[in-house]
Amino acid sequence: MKKLKEAIKESEECARRLSEQQAEMRSLAEQKEHLEKEKEKRILQSKLEKQMRDLAEINRMSRSLRTKFSELKHTQKLIKTKMTGTRSSLSQLDADTEPFDQNALNEAAENIGSEVDAMQKAQQDLLQRAHARNTQTVKSNIAAANKIYTRKGKGNDDFY
């Protein structure tokens, strides 16, 4: 009976140690899960910060393009206004002087129209080239930021 009591006592001690070890195992598993969540949170936070920097750069370039576009529109309006004034001046001259050759007058009007079209095409080309340059600049800045971002991240296990 004494041996049996000792065996029971030893079994109870083992059962107590088992409970403690299981509790310790659960605690370690919870710690591991918490650390994994923290790691993912930091990764997501750094990605978000990078995207916000890229967005700010794109917004800055977008404002610049809008400003240039509005300047071109203003220039175009000035040119149209001056052309209208020139046409009205030509009309007044036509009324004040002896009659001109109607064909020459029509040809001059067509020339003015083609000049306006050429100016508008030139303005459109300027806008497209400026847009292409700014797009390339945005892409290269994003690529440079990505290179810097990846270099900073190498060897730093806190973020990956």
C-alpha positions as CSV (number, residue, x, y, z in Angstrom):
1,M,0.0,0.0,0.0
2,K,2.9,2.3,0.8
3,K,4.3,1.7,-2.7
4,L,0.9,2.4,-4.2
5,K,0.5,5.7,-2.3
6,E,4.0,6.7,-3.5
7,A,3.0,5.8,-7.1
8,I,-0.2,7.8,-6.7
9,K,1.7,10.8,-5.3
10,E,4.2,10.6,-8.1
11,S,1.4,10.4,-10.7
12,E,-0.3,13.5,-9.1
13,E,3.0,15.3,-9.3
14,C,3.4,14.4,-13.0
15,A,-0.2,15.5,-13.6
16,R,0.5,18.9,-11.9
17,R,3.7,19.3,-14.0
18,L,1.7,18.4,-17.1
19,S,-0.9,21.1,-16.3
20,E,1.9,23.7,-15.7
21,Q,3.6,22.7,-19.0
22,Q,0.4,22.9,-20.9
23,A,-0.3,26.4,-19.5
24,E,3.3,27.4,-20.4
25,M,2.8,26.1,-23.9
26,R,-0.4,28.0,-24.3
27,S,1.3,31.2,-23.1
28,L,4.2,30.8,-25.5
29,A,1.7,30.1,-28.4
30,E,-0.2,33.3,-27.5
31,Q,3.1,35.3,-27.4
32,K,4.1,33.9,-30.8
33,E,0.7,34.8,-32.3
34,H,1.0,38.3,-30.8
35,L,4.5,38.8,-32.2
36,E,3.4,37.6,-35.7
37,K,0.5,40.1,-35.6
38,E,2.9,42.9,-34.6
39,K,5.3,42.0,-37.4
40,E,2.5,42.0,-40.0
41,K,1.2,45.3,-38.6
42,R,4.6,46.9,-39.0
43,I,5.0,45.6,-42.6
44,L,1.5,47.0,-43.5
45,Q,2.3,50.3,-41.8
46,S,5.6,50.7,-43.8
47,K,3.8,49.8,-47.1
48,L,1.1,52.4,-46.3
49,E,3.7,55.1,-45.6
50,K,5.5,54.3,-48.9
51,Q,2.2,54.6,-50.7
52,M,1.4,57.9,-49.0
53,R,4.8,59.3,-50.1
54,D,4.2,58.2,-53.7
55,L,0.7,59.7,-53.6
56,A,2.0,63.0,-52.3
57,E,4.6,63.1,-55.1
58,I,1.9,62.3,-57.7
59,N,-0.3,65.0,-56.3
60,R,2.5,67.5,-56.5
61,M,3.2,66.7,-60.2
62,S,-0.5,66.7,-60.9
63,R,-0.8,70.3,-59.6
64,S,2.1,71.3,-61.7
65,L,0.5,69.8,-64.8
66,R,-2.8,71.6,-64.0
67,T,-1.0,74.9,-63.6
68,K,0.8,74.4,-67.0
69,F,-2.5,73.4,-68.6
70,S,-4.3,76.5,-67.3
71,E,-1.4,78.7,-68.5
72,L,-1.7,77.2,-72.0
73,K,-5.5,77.7,-72.0
74,H,-5.0,81.3,-71.0
75,T,-2.5,81.8,-73.9
76,Q,-4.9,80.1,-76.3
77,K,-7.7,82.5,-75.2
78,L,-5.4,85.5,-75.7
79,I,-4.5,84.3,-79.2
80,K,-8.1,83.8,-80.1
81,T,-8.9,87.3,-78.8
82,K,-6.1,88.9,-80.8
83,M,-7.2,87.0,-83.9
84,T,-10.8,88.2,-83.4
85,G,-9.5,91.7,-83.1
86,T,-7.4,91.2,-86.3
87,R,-10.4,89.9,-88.1
88,S,-12.5,92.9,-87.0
89,S,-9.7,95.3,-88.0
90,L,-9.5,93.6,-91.4
91,S,-13.3,93.9,-91.7
92,Q,-13.1,97.7,-90.9
93,L,-10.3,98.1,-93.4
94,D,-12.3,96.3,-96.0
95,A,-15.3,98.6,-95.4
96,D,-13.2,101.7,-95.5
97,T,-11.1,101.0,-98.6
98,E,-11.9,100.0,-102.0
99,P,-13.0,96.4,-102.5
100,F,-10.4,93.7,-102.3
101,D,-10.3,90.6,-104.3
102,Q,-12.8,88.3,-102.6
103,N,-10.6,85.2,-103.3
104,A,-7.6,86.8,-101.7
105,L,-9.8,87.8,-98.7
106,N,-11.1,84.2,-98.4
107,E,-7.6,82.8,-98.7
108,A,-6.4,85.1,-95.9
109,A,-9.2,84.0,-93.7
110,E,-8.4,80.3,-94.4
111,N,-4.7,81.1,-93.6
112,I,-5.7,82.6,-90.3
113,G,-7.8,79.5,-89.6
114,S,-5.0,77.2,-90.5
115,E,-2.6,79.2,-88.3
116,V,-5.0,78.9,-85.4
117,D,-5.2,75.1,-86.0
118,A,-1.4,74.9,-86.1
119,M,-1.1,76.9,-82.9
120,Q,-3.6,74.6,-81.2
121,K,-1.8,71.5,-82.5
122,A,1.5,73.0,-81.2
123,Q,-0.1,73.7,-77.8
124,Q,-1.4,70.1,-77.7
125,D,2.0,68.8,-78.6
126,L,3.6,70.9,-75.8
127,L,1.0,69.5,-73.4
128,Q,1.7,65.9,-74.5
129,R,5.4,66.3,-74.2
130,A,5.1,67.9,-70.8
131,H,2.8,65.1,-69.7
132,A,5.3,62.5,-71.0
133,R,8.2,64.2,-69.2
134,N,6.2,64.5,-66.0
135,T,5.0,60.9,-66.2
136,Q,8.6,59.7,-66.8
137,T,9.7,61.8,-63.8
138,V,7.0,60.3,-61.6
139,K,8.0,56.8,-62.7
140,S,11.7,57.3,-62.1
141,N,11.0,58.9,-58.7
142,I,8.8,56.0,-57.7
143,A,11.5,53.5,-58.9
144,A,14.2,55.4,-56.9
145,A,12.0,55.4,-53.9
146,N,11.4,51.7,-54.3
147,K,15.2,51.1,-54.5
148,I,15.8,53.2,-51.4
149,Y,12.9,51.4,-49.6
150,T,14.2,48.0,-50.5
151,R,17.8,48.8,-49.6
152,K,16.6,50.1,-46.2
153,G,14.7,46.9,-45.7
154,K,17.5,44.4,-46.5
155,G,19.0,42.8,-43.4
156,N,16.4,44.4,-41.2
157,D,14.3,41.5,-39.9
158,D,12.0,43.7,-37.9
159,F,10.1,44.6,-41.0
160,Y,10.1,41.3,-42.9
